[in-house]
């Protein structure tokens, strides 16, 4: 129960930061729109070259890299804005995007590495059956944990993406241990928030009443998208606050009422 209360307290603290700067929520929105546009742009080339030949590999690689770049770019903008807000500043969409632009080399490098890792994990999953799926899931989770602070590192400390990965791994080994509130607790909160909309969609489909079913599904989809956007924003805020604590040992003022140190569970030796 203590960890659950701690997770809720951290989510509330992140929510208060979001309420103090509602513009932050537009960055995940812009990320989603840009990702959809990029995805639509690549649909035809990927379909036309859907083979194991060189053209198929090139199209798939370009798709992975482009979508990764878009998502990472706006995540970088979100972390930049969250850091400015937590440091007492007043970020804007323009300042956040400008900050992301200043980190384009790191963003491109991180997108290339992320896309490569995603492609490798997907290949393992597809070609090794159930065992491949298990190995891919475990490796993917480990990669997510170890690299969770890569973006805050290169945004706040500067430098390239390789030093940022090493720094993120060191912070993970030094303080995170076996438990990570951001990925588990926030995921549970997001699922619970989506649950009413999921149930609404199921009831709408089961009703078999044309207009009512369509209206219910639309409301459910809008609700799920809204929850996803909000949780993505809260996660970016929490991620930034967590890095600030991990690197300096100081809890950001906005999180003073939450047990931020409780998010770090040292490994048992």
C-alpha positions in Angstrom: 0.0 0.0 0.0 2.9 2.3 0.7 4.2 2.1 -2.8 0.8 2.7 -4.2 0.3 5.8 -2.1 3.7 7.0 -3.1 3.0 6.5 -6.8 -0.3 8.4 -6.5 1.5 11.2 -4.6 4.1 11.5 -7.4 1.4 11.5 -10.1 -0.4 14.3 -8.2 2.8 16.3 -8.0 3.3 15.9 -11.7 -0.3 16.9 -12.3 0.2 20.1 -10.2 3.2 21.0 -12.4 1.1 20.4 -15.5 -1.7 22.6 -14.1 0.8 25.3 -13.5 1.9 25.2 -17.2 -0.9 23.6 -19.3 1.0 24.4 -22.5 3.2 21.3 -21.8 0.3 19.0 -22.8 0.5 20.3 -26.4 3.9 18.8 -27.0 2.6 15.1 -26.8 -0.3 16.3 -29.0 2.1 17.7 -31.6 4.2 14.5 -31.3 1.2 12.3 -32.0 0.1 14.4 -35.0 3.6 14.4 -36.5 4.0 10.7 -35.9 0.7 10.0 -37.7 1.7 12.2 -40.7 5.1 10.5 -40.9 3.5 7.0 -40.6 1.0 7.8 -43.4 3.9 9.1 -45.6 5.7 5.8 -45.2 2.7 3.4 -45.6 2.9 3.3 -49.4 6.7 2.8 -49.7 6.7 0.2 -47.0 3.8 -1.7 -48.7 5.4 -1.5 -52.1 8.7 -2.7 -50.9 7.4 -5.3 -48.4 10.0 -7.9 -49.1 13.2 -9.3 -47.6 15.2 -7.5 -50.3 17.4 -4.4 -49.9 14.5 -2.0 -50.8 12.4 -3.5 -48.1 15.2 -3.1 -45.5 15.8 0.4 -46.5 12.2 1.4 -46.3 11.7 -0.3 -42.9 14.9 1.4 -41.6 13.8 4.8 -42.8 10.4 4.3 -41.2 11.8 3.2 -37.8 14.3 6.1 -37.8 11.8 8.8 -38.9 9.1 7.8 -36.4 11.7 7.5 -33.6 13.1 10.9 -34.5 9.7 12.6 -34.3 8.8 11.0 -30.9 12.2 11.7 -29.4 12.2 15.3 -30.7 9.0 16.2 -28.9 10.0 14.2 -25.8 13.2 16.3 -25.8 11.0 19.4 -26.0 8.8 18.2 -23.2 11.8 17.4 -20.9 13.3 20.8 -21.7 10.1 22.6 -20.8 9.6 20.5 -17.7 13.1 21.2 -16.5 12.6 25.0 -17.1 9.4 24.9 -15.1 10.8 22.8 -12.3 13.8 25.2 -12.1 11.4 28.1 -11.6 11.1 29.3 -15.2 8.1 29.8 -17.5 8.5 27.7 -20.7 6.5 28.1 -23.8 5.9 25.8 -26.8 8.3 28.0 -28.8 11.1 27.8 -26.2 10.6 24.1 -25.8 10.8 23.4 -29.5 13.8 25.7 -29.8 15.6 23.8 -27.0 14.9 20.5 -28.9 16.3 22.0 -32.1 19.5 22.8 -30.2 19.9 19.1 -29.5 19.3 17.8 -33.0 22.5 15.8 -33.2 21.8 14.0 -30.0 18.2 13.4 -31.0 19.3 12.0 -34.4 21.8 9.7 -32.7 19.3 8.5 -30.1 16.7 7.9 -32.8 19.1 5.8 -34.8 20.1 3.7 -31.8 16.5 3.4 -30.6 15.3 2.4 -34.1 18.1 -0.2 -34.4 17.3 -1.7 -31.0 13.6 -1.8 -31.9 14.3 -3.5 -35.2 16.5 -6.1 -33.6 14.0 -6.9 -30.8 11.2 -7.2 -33.4 13.3 -9.6 -35.6 14.0 -11.8 -32.5 10.3 -11.8 -31.7 9.2 -12.7 -35.2 11.9 -15.4 -35.9 12.2 -17.2 -32.6 8.5 -17.9 -31.8 7.4 -17.9 -28.1 11.0 -18.0 -26.8 11.8 -15.0 -29.0 8.8 -13.1 -27.7 9.9 -13.7 -24.1 13.5 -12.8 -24.8 12.4 -9.7 -26.7 10.1 -8.6 -23.9 12.8 -9.0 -21.2 15.5 -7.3 -23.2 13.1 -4.5 -24.2 12.2 -3.9 -20.5 15.9 -3.9 -19.5 16.7 -1.5 -22.3 13.9 0.9 -21.2 15.0 0.9 -17.6 18.7 1.5 -18.3 18.1 4.2 -20.9 15.1 5.9 -19.1 17.1 9.1 -18.3 19.0 9.5 -21.6 16.9 12.4 -22.8 17.1 14.4 -19.5 20.9 13.7 -19.4 21.6 15.2 -22.9 19.1 18.0 -22.4 20.4 19.2 -19.0 24.0 18.1 -19.1 24.6 18.4 -22.8 27.0 16.2 -24.8 26.4 13.4 -27.2 24.0 10.5 -27.0 26.6 7.8 -26.2 27.8 9.6 -23.0 24.1 10.1 -22.2 23.4 6.4 -22.4 26.4 5.6 -20.1 25.3 8.3 -17.7 21.7 7.0 -17.7 23.0 3.5 -17.0 25.2 4.7 -14.1 22.3 6.6 -12.5 20.2 3.4 -12.9 22.8 1.2 -11.2 23.5 3.7 -8.5 20.0 4.5 -7.3 17.1 2.8 -9.1 17.6 -0.8 -8.1 14.8 -3.3 -8.7 11.8 -0.9 -8.7 10.8 1.9 -10.9 7.7 3.9 -10.1 7.5 5.7 -13.5 7.1 2.6 -15.7 5.0 0.5 -13.4 3.0 2.9 -11.2 2.2 5.4 -13.9 1.3 2.6 -16.3 -1.2 1.2 -13.8 -2.7 4.7 -13.2 -3.0 5.2 -16.9 -4.8 1.8 -17.4 -7.2 2.6 -14.6 -8.0 5.9 -16.1 -8.6 4.3 -19.5 -10.7 1.5 -18.1 -14.1 3.4 -18.1 -13.6 4.3 -21.7 -12.6 0.7 -22.6 -15.8 -0.6 -20.9 -17.8 2.1 -22.7 -16.4 0.9 -26.1 -17.3 -2.7 -25.2 -20.8 -1.8 -24.2 -21.3 0.4 -27.3 -20.3 -2.5 -29.6 -22.5 -5.0 -27.7 -25.5 -2.7 -27.9 -25.7 -3.2 -31.7 -27.5 0.0 -32.0 -26.0 1.9 -34.9 -26.0 5.5 -33.8 -25.5 4.7 -30.2 -22.6 2.3 -30.9 -20.8 4.8 -33.1 -21.2 7.6 -30.6 -20.0 5.4 -27.7 -17.0 4.3 -29.7 -16.1 7.9 -30.6 -16.3 9.0 -27.0 -14.3 6.0 -25.9 -11.5 6.7 -28.5 -11.4 10.4 -27.6 -11.2 9.5 -23.9 -8.4 7.0 -24.4 -6.4 9.4 -26.5 -6.8 12.1 -23.9 -5.7 9.9 -21.1 -2.7 8.8 -23.2 -1.7 12.4 -23.9 -2.0 13.4 -20.2 -0.1 10.3 -19.0 2.7 11.0 -21.5 3.0 14.5 -20.3 3.0 13.5 -16.6 5.6 10.8 -17.3 7.9 13.4 -19.0 7.5 15.7 -16.0 8.2 12.9 -13.5 11.2 11.7 -15.6 12.7 15.1 -15.5 12.2 15.5 -11.7 13.6 12.0 -11.1 16.7 12.9 -13.1 17.1 16.2 -11.1 16.9 14.2 -7.9 19.2 11.4 -9.1 21.9 13.8 -10.3 21.9 16.4 -7.5 20.2 14.7 -4.5 17.8 17.7 -4.3 14.0 17.2 -4.7 12.5 19.8 -7.0 10.2 22.2 -5.0 7.1 21.0 -6.9 7.7 17.5 -5.6 8.4 18.5 -2.0 5.0 17.1 -0.8 5.7 13.7 -2.6 8.1 11.0 -1.5 10.4 11.4 -4.5 13.3 9.6 -2.7 10.9 6.6 -2.3 11.0 6.2 -6.1 14.5 4.9 -5.7 14.9 1.4 -4.3 18.5 0.4 -3.9 19.4 -3.1 -5.1 19.9 -5.6 -2.4 23.5 -6.9 -2.3 
